[in-house]
Amino acid sequence: MNRRTRPLPAAIALAVALLATACSSSGDDHGPSAGDSPSQPPATAAPGTPGTPSDTATPSAPDTPSAPATPTPTPTGTPGTPSASGRPSAPGTPGGGTTAPPPSGARWQPTPGLAWQWQLGGGVDQSVDVPVYDIDGFENDASVVASLHAKGRKVICYINAGSWESFRPDAAAFAKALEGSDTGWKGEKWFDIRQVDQLRPLMAARFDMCRSKGFDAIEPDTIEAYNQSSGFPLTGDDQIRYNRMLAQLAHERGLAIGLKNDLDQIPALLNDFDFAVNEECSQYDECDRVEPFVKQGKAVFHVEYKVGTDQFCTKAKALGFSSMQKKLDLDAWRKPC
C-alpha cells in the first residue's frame, strides 16, 4: 500500500480533528499523483542465497514505470489480478487451504539487512531470489505462501488495520459508526481506533486468516490515523493503545508484526514490534528516526518511490536497512540497493 499523505503538524492535526468532529467531513487526504513515479530503470544482479542479504532484482521490467492512478477497487474480481489502477482487485472469500500455524512463542525475528520483495499488485512473481516476501493477505491463498516457503522464503501478510475498505470480503462486518473520513483512496475510510473493543475481534479474524494461510508475519497498514484528518478527535495515546493491541494479537498467534511508518511513536512502540516497514524516509530525511529498530537487531524494510537508488542506497546500507526502489503501484518491479 502506498503512502497516503505526510503526517500533519500536531497543531494542525488537532484543529482538523476538532473541525471534523463539529461537521461532516469527506476527508482531504490525497493519494499519490502521476508525478510520483520513479524514473529509474530496473537493474539485474546475481541471485542471492535465501536467508541472507541479497542484491537481486526481478529479471525484467518495463522501461518506464507506469504512473499510478486513483485506486478504483471493484466489488468483484479474481484474487491476484490487478485492477486498472494497479492495485489488487477485490478478493474472493478468504481461504484457499490452511497451513499449520507456527507454535506460540516461536515467531520469526527478521534481522537487519535481509533483502525483500514487496508486491501488492498482480499475481505474485515468485522468481525474485530474496529471503522475504510481503504480499496481500486477502489476495493470496495458502498455496502461494506454501510455494514461497518451499523456496526458503519468509512471507509477510499485508493487512489494512487502520481503515475500512469497501472491496474486502469482510467489509460488512465493520459498523458504519467505525468509519470516518476518506483516506484519499476510493472506497477507504479511517477507522475510529478508539473503539478497540469493536475492532479487536475484527482484526483478530484477519490475523487468524493470515495464520491459517501459513504467513510468518503481519504488515498492518494505515496505523497512524491520529495525525491525519480522520474525522475523529484521535490522540497519540489512542494510536499507541491501538497499535499495541495489534502487536498483542499477532504475538498471541505466533506471528511477527511490523510497525508501518508512524515515526513519531517509534520510541514508545519499539519494544512492541518485531520489525519496521518504512516508505520514503530518505526523501523526507527521516531515516535516522527508524534506526532504533536496527540497533535492537530488528529489520527495517524500506522503499523509496521518487528517489533513485544512487541517492539513498549508500546511507541505507550504512544504517543496515533492507532498501529498494519501487513503483507506486507496488507491482513486481524492484531495484534493490
Steps between C-alpha positions, in 0.01 A plus 500: 500500500632840411563789733175696522619834632762662715416526871340830591678727750356444846321834524344465156405141565318598819316782326398274214383231740286748699353640180424150375313429823286810461397440144473225247829438318579317182876519562761701317785254480629440152654193351822509298501685170639387171803718566601269783614224271873424523703540186767241568509194272523155654835339572595136507747328724617153588264293717562498872470220750164468677522611861789741440511858369473508121530759226262335256256665267222364289636371166306738284286807537341769286731776387271767637311457827131551463346799673261412781136580467242561770410156634163377377440164664200313370269277703593193301819364355742215483743475790850586391387699195590871493229758447527772240656723764783258567365403842358153557142443399241395753577161647278204530431318822805461726635151504656281237625239743668516836846445637592410855565819701840560655530390863433771756816675614699389195426790271738614229743779590617674178849643536654810337615475139264228375409571137127506428234523235183703555226423248135595553392525136451207264581132534809457716821461299671224698823513298657782703783338693465669840435351843193713583175568311228744610170429320127571538335272757157498335619471142724195552400158625692239696644341186694820417642518853588129492673539165711788630583301814615213279747743342633593843315833530335659801167662413340814649122546487394850394177605675337841524455539875417869522236569238187339360513375140173453315649235270611251767284190557451587869398864436146447627629387841610855588231724651434824315584695816859376475550675164636854492633719221631378168866402506554636150451160337159417352299269721718550810416681823699544819398289798404647835787326674367604840243222462748227590233262634325499162812491285694238696290198392488623141877538485540166678298335223729652237810389687349152536464495122869586462598227743274240338666567164843443652636854502794579728423863581257789468543838330213716637438806281361848583586487869564871556150644470555728798701748290269491199159660430322182606165653592556412866676692783773238534803543721847349502400293802205359304738389227752346738224304673364376167839410354597309812174309473597399145844385618343295776260329257787408268722368776219292650486324163874443477535764227754778477365849430653813349445865588396673177635857483366680817842655563397723789400201710802277436648572846175390667433198278848367423480218755152395383588440134738252337605705196417823316357570155584848377411699191707794377711576808782604269288742300390672818836468682349282776702179482696568819169488687446137398851391596401394857353182349837402355672580828270243662588243234168542316461536123393823331329420168524827307389630160532822305279600207630834367861480612742290293722233654809710431361758742402282797677163491832609650337631817240221511774238494696684768191500720444128441167544321347257249441757228376514142327726253145407401224634279202651677269222381725246677508249218787254458753758380777578749844655499683400819801659663 
